[in-house]
Amino acid sequence: MAQDTSLVNLLVDQERHIALKQLLSSLPDITLNLRQICDFELLTTGVFTPLKGFMTQEAYESVLDRMRLPSGEIWPVPICLDVSRDRADRFEAGQSAVLRDPEGFPLGIMAIEDIWQADREKEAMAVYGTTDMTHDEVARLQEGRDRYYVGGNIEALNLPIHSDFKQIRNTPLEVRQQFCKLGWKRIVGFQTRQPIHRPQFELTIQAMKKAKANLLMLPIAGIPRPGDFDHYTRMRCYQKVAAYYPPDTYLLNLLPLSTRLAGPRDAVLHMIIGKNFGCTHFVIGHNHATPGSDSCGNPFYDTPQVRELAQQAGEEIGIEPVFFEEMVYLPFEDEFKLASEVTDGQETLSFTNDHIRDRVRKGKHIPEWASFPDVIKELRRSYPSPSTQGFTVFLTGFSGAGKSTIAKVLYSKFMEIGTRPVTLLDGDIVRRNLSSELSFSKEHRDINVRRIGFVASEITKNRGIAICAPIAPYERTRSKIRTSIEAHGGFFEIHVATPISVCEKRDRKGMYAKAKAGLLKGFTGVDDPYEEPSNPELSIDTSNLTPDEAVQQILLLISEKGFV
């Protein structure tokens, strides 16, 4: 028995809108972040039908334990609104709160039914099947372990404001109406967060043939995986690919979804979304909704695992999954085939989306069999070769290791080369100009480093050079900064690995001595740990190196990678 597909619409009518608007000033606020805004929009427009708001504790527990809502309908992942402990303490069940975007624009009013602190490890195991912190979403859950969930139904006043690609931002109802206008009865959905290259194009063509259906492309325009191409670039690529499909067989519609990468459960969520948009079939591809491999190098999810759950759920949801394995290229036949259809002795070639993305960012050649020339042209417009990309040199190490001196010499060298604007973000400079209100507590020192990372990412995005020289003692913070910067250009982590004994001898301010005497608390290397970089681009011990010699090593590395 298929689930009911009556679409939810949380937008209130004009009369109710006027009444609710008068209450806004008297109600407490909850400011939504980008992920929560994505969920709000999908709830409001019926993409997350049958949900009518952020989950209550009963619904949350039911989804974790049974993958069902309390009403019995299948639902695979929690859709919850999390707030800080301080914020949660100000609310009570039974009151209402205004949901606003970061600029204060009112989106809707939530009738609060539940406030609770969830077991984030239980949630990670139930939804993602792991507590491995290399899974981006598991790490996000752990970072929010002190936050609370607030659940309740929503009355939506406004949809989030989008200024881009308005013609292809349609609700499920609007898309269904387009199907009716076109006379489409069978539609296969394909959800993606990557550009469409030749293998994915061939896969969609085969899916259309297999399902005897037209195609609805649902590219993510919400929060992709860190390192993915931005959605502006991807949309231009999709519009280029559209010309390769037969006329009137293809619709493109943006999906403001926050990527969860929950493997089997995500496949079920995508099928529910496809059903709500009016699809009769849905593509479940090779490595569907997987973040790759865990910290031991093993895949987080197996393809059979994903297929089994999707097959079981499909009949109940009322949509037929269309399964595909990896698509490979046969150079002598000049065609694509499923890996399982290749006979012994046939030569094959394959590029994953990640391979192509990495080659684009490194300025390497992409063969024509792997993608379309106009798609690659679009990607290179946004992500040029390393010689014209921005990049960040991130120096990390103990106080006194020589980071600031190296940074100043490096700054002079880049200014002498003169090909890009250069910005020096030394720890002391940032402290004076960006973080003067912060203390030297562990939390505030980490905030300071994150601010440096943010500024460096903006400089890199705009194709400049950022030179950073903080202590940056925590591996996870450095890893996050790397991810944010590598989305826009190059990142070179330089571990200035001068031993702490040498650093102490260089300490003219006597900071190490004060820390050992207990006069300074939380001093890195004394009573607060320094986590050495696990895989820096370069490690330099300045004990017996001059600053010029250290800088030469850095410049040789950057030159070797094609950035200068």
C-alpha positions in Angstrom: 0.0 0.0 0.0 1.6 3.3 -1.1 1.7 6.2 1.3 -0.8 9.1 0.8 0.8 11.8 -1.4 -1.5 14.8 -0.6 1.0 17.6 -0.5 1.5 19.6 2.7 1.5 23.4 2.2 2.4 25.4 5.4 2.0 28.8 3.9 -1.0 30.6 5.6 -3.7 32.5 3.6 -3.8 36.3 3.6 -6.2 36.6 6.5 -4.1 34.4 8.7 -0.9 36.1 7.6 -2.3 39.5 8.7 -3.3 38.1 12.1 0.0 36.4 12.7 2.0 39.4 11.6 0.5 41.4 14.5 1.9 38.9 17.0 5.5 39.0 15.8 6.7 41.7 18.1 5.3 39.9 21.2 6.9 36.5 20.5 10.5 35.3 21.2 12.7 34.7 18.1 14.7 31.7 16.8 17.2 32.7 14.1 17.6 29.9 11.6 21.0 29.0 10.1 21.3 27.9 6.5 20.7 24.2 7.1 17.6 25.0 9.1 16.4 27.4 6.4 16.7 24.6 3.9 14.6 22.3 6.1 12.0 25.1 6.7 11.6 25.6 2.9 11.2 21.9 2.2 8.7 21.6 5.1 6.7 24.6 3.9 6.5 23.7 0.2 5.6 20.0 0.8 8.9 18.5 -0.3 9.0 16.9 3.2 5.3 15.8 3.1 3.8 14.4 5.4 5.8 16.5 7.9 4.1 19.7 9.1 6.9 21.1 11.2 10.1 20.3 13.0 9.9 16.9 14.7 8.7 16.5 18.2 10.5 14.2 20.6 8.0 11.4 19.9 8.5 11.6 16.2 12.3 11.9 16.6 12.5 8.8 18.7 10.2 6.9 16.4 12.3 7.7 13.3 15.5 6.7 15.1 14.1 3.4 16.4 11.6 2.3 13.7 12.3 4.6 10.7 8.6 5.6 10.9 6.6 8.5 12.1 4.2 7.9 15.1 1.4 7.7 12.5 3.1 4.7 10.9 4.4 6.4 7.7 7.9 5.6 6.7 10.4 8.4 7.3 14.2 7.8 7.4 15.9 10.8 9.0 15.2 13.4 11.8 14.2 16.8 10.6 14.8 18.7 13.8 15.4 22.3 14.9 18.4 22.6 17.3 19.0 25.7 19.5 21.6 26.5 22.2 21.1 25.5 25.8 20.6 29.2 26.8 18.0 29.6 24.1 16.2 26.4 25.1 16.0 27.5 28.7 13.9 30.6 27.6 11.2 28.5 25.9 8.4 26.4 27.3 6.2 23.8 25.7 2.9 25.4 24.7 4.3 28.8 23.7 5.1 30.0 20.1 8.3 31.4 18.6 9.0 33.4 15.5 11.4 31.7 13.0 13.6 34.3 11.3 16.4 34.2 8.8 19.9 35.7 9.8 18.8 39.2 8.6 15.7 39.1 10.9 13.2 38.5 8.1 10.2 36.5 9.6 9.7 33.2 7.9 7.0 31.6 10.2 5.7 30.9 13.6 6.3 27.5 15.4 4.0 26.3 18.1 6.5 24.7 20.5 5.4 21.2 21.6 8.7 19.7 22.9 12.1 20.8 24.1 14.7 18.1 24.8 18.3 17.2 24.7 19.0 14.3 22.4 21.5 11.5 22.6 23.7 12.5 19.6 25.7 9.3 19.7 22.4 7.3 19.4 21.3 9.5 16.6 24.6 9.0 14.8 24.4 5.2 15.0 20.7 5.1 14.1 20.9 7.4 11.1 24.4 7.1 9.8 25.4 3.7 11.2 28.6 5.0 12.7 30.2 7.4 15.3 33.3 7.8 13.1 34.1 11.5 13.1 35.4 11.4 9.5 31.7 11.4 8.5 30.9 15.1 8.1 27.4 14.7 9.6 28.5 12.7 12.5 31.1 15.4 13.3 28.3 18.0 13.0 26.2 16.1 15.5 29.0 15.8 18.0 29.8 19.5 17.8 26.1 20.2 18.7 26.0 17.7 21.6 25.2 20.5 24.1 22.4 21.9 21.9 18.7 21.1 22.4 15.9 20.3 19.9 12.7 22.3 19.7 9.8 20.6 18.0 6.3 21.7 16.8 4.1 22.5 13.9 4.8 25.6 11.7 2.6 28.3 10.2 4.7 29.8 7.4 4.4 33.5 6.6 7.1 33.7 3.9 9.4 31.5 1.9 13.1 32.1 2.1 14.3 34.7 -0.3 16.2 33.5 -3.4 17.5 35.9 -6.0 19.1 33.3 -8.3 17.6 30.8 -10.9 14.0 31.7 -10.0 12.6 30.0 -13.0 13.8 26.6 -11.8 12.9 27.0 -8.2 9.4 25.3 -8.3 7.4 23.7 -5.5 6.3 20.0 -5.9 2.8 21.2 -6.8 4.2 23.5 -9.5 6.4 20.7 -10.9 3.4 18.3 -10.9 1.4 20.9 -12.8 4.2 21.1 -15.4 4.0 17.3 -15.8 0.3 17.5 -16.4 0.8 20.3 -19.0 3.4 18.2 -20.8 1.3 15.0 -20.5 4.0 13.1 -18.7 2.7 10.0 -16.9 6.0 8.3 -16.0 8.8 10.3 -14.6 12.2 9.1 -13.3 13.8 11.4 -10.7 17.6 11.9 -10.4 19.0 13.8 -7.4 22.6 15.0 -7.6 25.0 17.4 -5.9 27.6 17.1 -8.7 27.9 18.3 -12.3 26.6 16.0 -15.0 29.5 14.5 -16.9 29.4 11.9 -19.6 28.9 8.8 -17.3 26.1 10.4 -15.4 24.5 11.6 -18.7 24.6 8.0 -20.1 23.2 6.8 -16.8 20.2 9.1 -16.9 19.5 8.2 -20.6 19.6 4.5 -19.6 17.3 5.2 -16.6 14.8 6.9 -18.9 14.9 3.9 -21.3 14.6 1.4 -18.4 11.7 3.2 -16.8 10.1 4.2 -20.1 9.9 7.7 -18.5 10.9 11.3 -18.8 13.5 12.8 -16.5 13.3 15.2 -13.5 16.7 16.4 -12.5 16.8 17.6 -8.8 20.2 19.1 -8.2 21.0 20.3 -4.7 21.0 24.0 -4.2 21.1 24.0 -0.4 24.2 22.8 1.5 26.4 20.4 -0.5 29.2 18.3 0.8 32.3 20.3 1.7 34.6 20.6 -1.4 31.7 20.3 -3.9 31.4 22.8 -6.7 29.2 25.8 -5.8 25.6 25.6 -7.0 25.9 28.6 -9.3 28.6 26.9 -11.3 26.7 23.6 -11.3 23.5 25.1 -12.5 25.2 26.7 -15.5 26.7 23.2 -16.2 23.2 21.6 -16.0 21.8 24.1 -18.4 24.6 23.3 -20.9 23.9 19.5 -20.6 20.2 20.1 -21.2 21.0 20.6 -24.9 22.1 17.0 -25.2 18.8 15.5 -24.1 16.0 14.8 -26.7 13.5 17.7 -26.8 10.7 17.7 -24.1 12.1 14.8 -22.2 13.9 16.6 -19.3 13.0 19.0 -16.5 15.4 20.7 -14.2 14.4 21.9 -10.7 16.5 23.1 -7.9 16.3 21.3 -4.5 17.2 23.4 -1.5 18.2 20.3 0.4 20.9 20.1 3.1 23.1 17.1 2.2 23.1 14.4 4.9 25.0 11.5 3.2 23.2 8.9 5.3 23.6 6.1 2.7 20.6 3.7 2.9 18.4 6.1 4.9 19.2 9.0 2.5 18.2 6.9 -0.4 14.8 6.4 1.2 14.5 10.2 1.8 15.4 10.9 -1.8 12.7 8.5 -3.0 10.1 10.2 -0.7 11.2 13.6 -2.1 10.9 12.2 -5.7 7.4 10.9 -5.0 6.3 14.2 -3.6 7.5 15.9 -6.8 5.4 13.4 -8.8 8.0 10.9 -9.9 7.0 7.3 -10.5 10.7 6.1 -10.5 13.9 7.2 -8.9 17.5 6.5 -9.7 19.6 4.9 -7.0 23.1 5.0 -8.4 26.5 3.6 -7.5 27.7 4.8 -4.1 24.4 6.6 -3.6 24.5 9.2 -0.8 27.8 8.1 0.6 30.6 10.3 2.1 33.2 7.8 1.0 35.4 5.8 3.4 35.8 5.8 7.1 38.9 6.4 9.2 40.0 2.8 8.5 39.6 3.2 4.8 36.4 1.1 4.6 33.3 2.3 2.8 30.7 3.8 5.2 27.9 2.0 3.2 27.8 -0.9 0.8 25.8 -0.7 -2.4 23.7 -3.9 -1.5 22.9 -2.3 1.9 21.5 0.8 0.1 19.6 -1.3 -2.5 18.0 -3.6 0.0 16.5 -0.8 2.0 15.5 1.2 -1.1 13.7 -1.8 -2.6 11.8 -2.5 0.7 10.8 1.1 1.1 9.9 1.8 -2.6 6.7 -0.3 -2.7 5.4 1.3 0.5 6.3 4.8 -0.7 4.8 4.2 -4.1 7.8 4.8 -6.2 10.0 2.3 -8.1 13.8 2.5 -7.5 15.9 2.2 -10.6 19.3 0.7 -9.6 22.6 1.3 -11.4 26.1 0.2 -10.9 29.3 2.1 -11.9 29.3 3.3 -15.5 32.6 2.8 -17.3 34.0 3.9 -20.7 35.2 1.4 -23.3 37.7 3.3 -25.4 37.8 0.8 -28.4 34.0 0.7 -28.6 33.7 4.5 -27.8 30.7 3.8 -25.5 29.7 3.6 -21.9 28.5 0.4 -20.2 27.6 -0.7 -16.7 30.6 -2.4 -15.1 28.7 -5.6 -14.8 28.1 -5.8 -18.5 31.8 -5.6 -19.4 33.2 -8.9 -20.7 36.6 -10.3 -19.7 39.4 -8.7 -21.7 37.6 -5.5 -22.5 39.6 -2.4 -21.7 37.8 0.1 -19.5 38.4 3.7 -18.2 36.5 5.4 -15.5 36.6 8.9 -13.8 34.4 9.6 -10.8 33.0 13.0 -10.2 35.6 13.5 -7.5 38.4 12.6 -9.9 37.1 15.2 -12.5 36.6 17.8 -9.7 40.2 17.4 -8.5 41.6 17.5 -12.1 39.7 20.7 -12.8 41.0 22.3 -9.6 44.6 21.2 -10.4 44.3 22.5 -14.0 44.8 19.0 -15.4 43.4 17.9 -18.8 39.9 16.3 -18.8 39.5 13.9 -21.8 36.5 14.4 -24.0 35.1 10.9 -23.2 34.8 11.9 -19.5 32.8 15.1 -19.9 31.3 17.6 -22.3 33.6 20.4 -23.5 31.1 23.2 -22.6 30.6 21.7 -19.1 34.4 21.7 -18.6 34.5 25.3 -19.9 32.0 26.4 -17.3 33.9 24.6 -14.5 37.2 26.3 -15.6 35.5 29.7 -15.6 34.7 29.3 -11.9 37.8 27.2 -11.0 40.7 28.3 -13.2 44.1 26.6 -13.3 46.3 26.9 -10.2 48.4 29.7 -11.8 45.4 32.0 -11.5 43.7 30.6 -8.4 43.9 32.2 -5.0 45.6 30.2 -2.2 46.4 30.2 1.5 49.7 29.5 3.2 48.8 28.4 6.7 51.8 28.3 9.1 51.2 26.4 12.4 53.4 25.6 15.3 54.4 26.5 18.8 54.9 30.1 20.0 58.5 31.0 19.1 58.7 28.4 16.3 59.5 31.1 13.7 56.0 31.4 12.0 55.8 35.1 12.1 59.3 35.7 10.7 58.7 33.2 7.9 55.3 34.8 7.1 56.9 38.3 6.8 59.6 37.0 4.4 57.1 35.1 2.4 54.9 38.2 2.2 57.8 40.2 0.7 58.6 37.4 -1.8 55.0 37.3 -3.1 54.8 41.1 -3.3 58.0 40.9 -5.3 56.5 38.4 -7.7 53.4 40.7 -8.0 50.9 38.4 -9.7 48.2 38.6 -7.0 47.2 40.7 -4.0 48.8 39.4 -0.8 47.4 39.7 2.8 49.4 38.8 5.9 47.2 37.4 8.7 49.6 37.0 11.5 48.2 36.0 14.9 49.1 39.3 16.6 47.7 41.4 13.7 44.4 39.5 13.8 44.2 39.8 17.6 44.5 43.6 17.4 42.1 44.1 14.4 39.6 41.3 14.4 39.6 39.7 17.8 40.4 42.4 20.4 37.4 41.4 22.5 38.5 37.8 22.9 40.3 36.4 25.9 43.0 33.8 25.7 40.7 31.0 26.9 40.8 27.7 24.9 37.4 28.6 23.3 38.3 32.1 22.4 41.7 31.1 21.0 39.9 28.6 18.7 37.4 31.3 17.7 40.3 33.5 16.8 41.8 30.8 14.5 38.4 30.2 12.9 38.2 34.0 12.1 41.6 33.8 10.5 40.4 30.9 8.4 37.2 32.7 7.3 39.2 35.8 6.2 41.7 33.6 4.4 38.9 31.7 2.6 37.4 35.1 1.3 40.9 36.2 0.1 41.4 32.9 -1.6 37.9 32.9 -3.2 38.8 36.3 -4.7 42.0 34.9 -6.1 44.4 36.6 -3.7 47.1 35.1 -1.5 46.5 34.8 2.3 49.5 34.1 4.6 48.4 33.0 8.1 50.6 32.5 11.0 48.6 31.5 14.1 49.6 28.8 16.6 46.3 26.9 15.6 46.9 24.0 18.0 43.8 21.9 17.2 43.7 19.5 14.3 39.9 19.6 13.8 39.9 23.4 13.5 42.7 23.3 11.0 40.9 20.6 9.0 37.8 22.7 8.8 39.7 25.7 7.6 41.4 23.5 5.0 38.0 22.3 3.7 36.5 25.8 3.5 39.6 27.2 1.6 40.1 24.2 -0.8 36.5 24.8 -2.0 37.9 28.0 -3.6 41.6 27.5 -4.3 44.9 26.1 -2.9 45.7 25.4 0.7 49.3 24.8 2.0 49.6 23.7 5.6 53.1 24.4 6.8 54.0 22.8 10.1 56.8 24.9 11.6 58.0 21.9 13.6 60.7 23.6 15.7 61.1 21.7 19.0 59.5 23.3 22.1 62.9 23.4 23.8 64.2 25.7 21.0 61.1 27.8 21.2 61.6 28.3 24.9 65.1 29.6 24.4 63.8 32.1 21.8 61.1 33.4 24.2 62.1 37.0 24.9 58.8 37.8 26.6 59.2 34.9 29.1 55.8 33.4 28.2 56.9 29.8 28.7 58.4 30.6 32.0 55.2 32.3 33.2 53.1 29.4 32.0 55.3 26.9 33.8 55.0 29.0 37.0 51.3 28.9 36.7 51.0 32.6 35.9 49.5 31.9 32.5 46.7 29.3 32.0 46.0 27.4 28.8 49.4 28.1 27.2 50.0 25.8 24.2 52.8 23.3 24.9 52.7 23.7 28.7 49.2 23.1 30.0 47.3 22.9 26.7 48.2 20.4 24.0 49.4 21.1 20.5 48.0 18.5 18.1 50.6 18.1 15.3 49.3 18.2 11.8 48.6 14.6 10.5 49.4 15.4 6.9 50.9 18.8 6.3 52.1 19.9 2.8 55.4 20.7 4.4 57.2 20.3 7.8 60.0 22.7 8.6 62.3 22.8 11.7 63.8 26.2 11.9 66.4 25.2 14.6 69.2 25.3 12.0 67.4 27.1 9.1 67.5 30.8 8.3 64.1 32.4 7.5 65.2 32.7 3.8 66.0 29.0 3.6 62.6 28.1 5.1 60.8 30.3 2.7 62.7 28.8 -0.2 61.3 25.4 0.7 57.8 26.8 0.8 58.2 28.6 -2.6 59.5 25.4 -4.2 56.5 23.5 -3.0 54.0 26.1 -4.2 55.8 26.4 -7.6 55.8 22.6 -8.0 52.0 22.6 -7.5 51.6 25.2 -10.3 50.5 28.2 -8.2 53.5 30.4 -8.9 
